[in-house]
Amino acid sequence: MLVAVIGGNLQGVEITYLAQKAGYEVLLIDKNNQVPACGLCDRFIQANVMDDSVIISHLEICDIVFPAFENLEGLTRLNEICQQINKPFVLDLKAYTVSSSKLASDQLFADLKLPQPALWPDCEFPIVVKPSDGSGSDGVKIFTTQEEIQQYYHNLFPPANCVVQQYIDGPSYSIEVIGSLDNYQTFQITEIRLDAPMTANVCWLRWSYQGN
């Protein structure tokens, strides 16, 4: 089996490594020829996913396509290409639009009545401000007083397209759920540990769904 992995950074490294451990051949495609997964794959093609003439010709020889990047425009186009050439595409775009948005994810958690930190302004300090888009702690800020908020945002608080809620100190955990339709399986919960300059005492919950 020839597996196409689109994107050669962290996610691409994981997929490439695991695919090869499973005995599959990996074709890696990335617009950058210096990505980490380049050293692991069987074949490498430098190309942009928006370049249909190049991408289609290579995906046609593959058996399955794994996206390993986070760009909605690129993922949407890649999904369209895979439908066009009838190749399995391991991503649920509808789920991605929820999991890639902290605002949409929080709304889903609320609809499901899952416990989560209280939202501003109905919460106490300290508070955490998280951009709705983006991964991990990128752009996340913690404030302990109203004065700190005023100094940073002046009169533009709460900021647009952000989640503002009570900050709860504690460890961060990750759980993977893999499944399709009504058949799901959870795996071992792992603790997330980051280098001190990156942590900023920030916790987040990230989830994703892949299926038919």
C-alpha positions as CSV (number, residue, x, y, z in Angstrom):
1,M,0.0,0.0,0.0
2,L,1.2,3.5,-0.9
3,V,0.2,6.1,1.7
4,A,0.2,9.8,0.8
5,V,1.0,12.1,3.7
6,I,0.4,15.8,3.0
7,G,2.5,17.9,5.3
8,G,5.8,17.0,6.8
9,N,6.0,18.7,10.2
10,L,5.0,17.1,13.6
11,Q,1.8,15.4,12.4
12,G,3.5,14.3,9.2
13,V,6.3,12.8,11.2
14,E,3.9,10.8,13.4
15,I,1.8,9.5,10.4
16,T,4.9,8.7,8.3
17,Y,6.6,6.8,11.2
18,L,3.5,4.8,12.1
19,A,2.7,4.0,8.5
20,Q,6.1,2.6,7.9
21,K,6.0,0.6,11.2
22,A,2.8,-0.9,9.8
23,G,4.7,-1.9,6.6
24,Y,3.3,0.7,4.2
25,E,5.3,2.8,1.7
26,V,4.9,6.6,2.3
27,L,4.8,9.4,-0.3
28,L,5.3,12.7,1.5
29,I,4.2,16.0,-0.1
30,D,5.0,19.4,1.3
31,K,5.8,22.8,-0.1
32,N,8.9,23.0,2.0
33,N,11.7,20.5,1.2
34,Q,13.3,20.9,4.7
35,V,10.4,19.5,6.8
36,P,11.3,16.9,9.5
37,A,9.4,14.0,7.9
38,C,11.6,14.2,4.8
39,G,14.1,12.0,6.5
40,L,11.6,9.3,7.2
41,C,9.5,8.9,4.0
42,D,10.1,6.6,1.0
43,R,9.4,9.3,-1.5
44,F,9.2,13.1,-1.3
45,I,7.5,15.6,-3.6
46,Q,7.9,19.3,-3.1
47,A,4.5,20.8,-4.1
48,N,1.7,23.0,-2.9
49,V,-1.7,21.4,-2.3
50,M,-3.4,24.2,-4.3
51,D,-1.4,23.2,-7.4
52,D,-3.9,20.7,-8.8
53,S,-1.9,19.7,-11.9
54,V,1.0,18.5,-9.7
55,I,-1.0,17.1,-6.7
56,I,-3.5,15.1,-8.7
57,S,-0.9,13.3,-10.7
58,H,0.8,12.0,-7.6
59,L,-2.3,11.2,-5.5
60,E,-3.7,9.1,-8.3
61,I,-1.0,6.5,-7.7
62,C,-1.7,6.4,-3.9
63,D,-4.1,4.2,-2.1
64,I,-5.0,6.5,0.8
65,V,-4.4,10.2,1.6
66,F,-3.6,11.5,5.1
67,P,-3.6,15.3,5.6
68,A,-1.0,16.5,8.2
69,F,-1.5,20.2,8.2
70,E,-4.1,22.7,9.5
71,N,-5.3,25.1,6.8
72,L,-9.0,25.0,6.0
73,E,-8.6,26.2,2.4
74,G,-6.0,23.6,1.7
75,L,-7.9,20.8,3.4
76,T,-11.1,21.7,1.6
77,R,-9.3,21.6,-1.8
78,L,-7.6,18.3,-0.9
79,N,-10.9,16.8,0.0
80,E,-12.4,17.9,-3.3
81,I,-9.4,16.3,-5.2
82,C,-9.7,13.0,-3.4
83,Q,-13.4,12.9,-4.2
84,Q,-12.6,13.7,-7.8
85,I,-10.1,10.9,-8.1
86,N,-11.9,8.5,-5.8
87,K,-9.2,8.2,-3.1
88,P,-9.9,7.7,0.7
89,F,-9.3,11.0,2.5
90,V,-8.7,10.6,6.2
91,L,-10.4,13.7,7.5
92,D,-13.9,14.7,8.4
93,L,-14.2,18.4,7.3
94,K,-17.3,19.0,9.3
95,A,-15.7,17.8,12.5
96,Y,-12.5,19.8,11.6
97,T,-14.4,23.1,11.5
98,V,-15.6,22.4,15.1
99,S,-12.3,21.0,16.5
100,S,-10.2,23.8,14.9
101,S,-12.4,26.5,16.5
102,K,-12.3,27.0,20.3
103,L,-15.6,29.0,20.1
104,A,-17.3,26.2,18.2
105,S,-15.8,23.5,20.5
106,D,-16.9,25.3,23.6
107,Q,-20.4,25.6,22.2
108,L,-20.5,21.9,21.5
109,F,-19.3,21.1,25.1
110,A,-22.0,23.4,26.4
111,D,-24.7,21.7,24.2
112,L,-23.5,18.4,25.5
113,K,-23.6,19.7,29.1
114,L,-19.9,18.9,29.7
115,P,-18.2,20.7,32.6
116,Q,-16.0,23.5,31.5
117,P,-14.6,26.8,33.1
118,A,-17.1,29.6,33.5
119,L,-17.1,32.2,30.7
120,W,-16.4,35.9,31.0
121,P,-17.9,38.0,32.6
122,D,-19.5,35.4,34.8
123,C,-16.2,34.1,36.2
124,E,-13.6,35.1,38.7
125,F,-9.9,36.0,38.2
126,P,-7.5,34.7,37.0
127,I,-8.9,34.5,33.5
128,V,-7.5,33.1,30.3
129,V,-7.9,34.7,26.8
130,K,-7.5,32.2,23.9
131,P,-7.8,33.0,20.2
132,S,-10.5,30.8,18.7
133,D,-8.1,29.6,15.9
134,G,-4.6,28.2,16.3
135,S,-3.1,25.3,18.2
136,G,-2.0,24.9,21.8
137,S,-0.9,28.0,23.7
138,D,-0.3,30.2,20.7
139,G,-1.6,33.7,21.5
140,V,-3.0,32.6,24.9
141,K,-2.8,35.2,27.7
142,I,-3.6,35.0,31.4
143,F,-4.8,38.0,33.5
144,T,-5.1,38.2,37.2
145,T,-6.7,41.6,37.6
146,Q,-9.0,44.1,35.8
147,E,-6.0,46.5,35.7
148,E,-3.9,44.1,33.7
149,I,-6.7,43.7,31.2
150,Q,-7.0,47.5,30.9
151,Q,-3.3,48.0,30.4
152,Y,-3.2,45.3,27.6
153,Y,-6.5,45.8,25.8
154,H,-7.4,49.4,26.8
155,N,-11.1,49.6,25.8
156,L,-11.1,46.7,23.4
157,F,-12.0,43.9,25.8
158,P,-13.2,41.2,25.3
159,P,-11.3,40.8,22.0
160,A,-13.1,39.6,18.9
161,N,-12.9,35.9,18.0
162,C,-11.5,34.8,21.4
163,V,-12.6,32.6,24.2
164,V,-12.4,34.3,27.6
165,Q,-13.0,32.1,30.6
166,Q,-11.8,31.4,34.1
167,Y,-8.3,30.0,34.2
168,I,-7.9,26.8,36.3
169,D,-4.4,25.7,37.2
170,G,-3.4,22.1,36.8
171,P,-1.9,19.5,34.5
172,S,-2.9,19.1,30.9
173,Y,-4.1,15.8,29.5
174,S,-4.7,14.4,26.0
175,I,-7.0,11.6,25.0
176,E,-7.4,10.2,21.5
177,V,-10.7,8.9,20.2
178,I,-10.7,7.0,16.9
179,G,-13.8,5.7,15.2
180,S,-16.4,5.8,12.5
181,L,-20.2,6.3,12.8
182,D,-21.2,4.3,16.0
183,N,-17.9,2.5,16.5
184,Y,-15.4,4.4,18.6
185,Q,-12.4,3.5,20.7
186,T,-10.5,5.5,23.3
187,F,-6.8,5.1,24.0
188,Q,-4.5,5.8,27.0
189,I,-4.8,9.2,28.5
190,T,-1.4,11.0,28.4
191,E,-0.1,14.1,30.3
192,I,1.1,17.0,28.2
193,R,4.4,18.5,29.3
194,L,6.0,21.5,27.7
195,D,9.2,23.4,28.3
196,A,8.9,26.2,30.9
197,P,9.0,29.1,28.4
198,M,6.0,27.7,26.5
199,T,3.7,26.5,29.3
200,A,2.6,29.8,30.8
201,N,0.4,27.7,33.0
202,V,-2.0,27.2,30.2
203,C,-4.3,24.2,29.9
204,W,-6.4,23.4,26.9
205,L,-8.6,20.6,25.6
206,R,-8.2,19.6,22.0
207,W,-10.2,17.0,20.2
208,S,-10.7,15.8,16.7
209,Y,-12.8,13.3,14.7
210,Q,-12.0,11.2,11.7
211,G,-14.5,9.0,10.1
212,N,-17.0,8.5,7.3
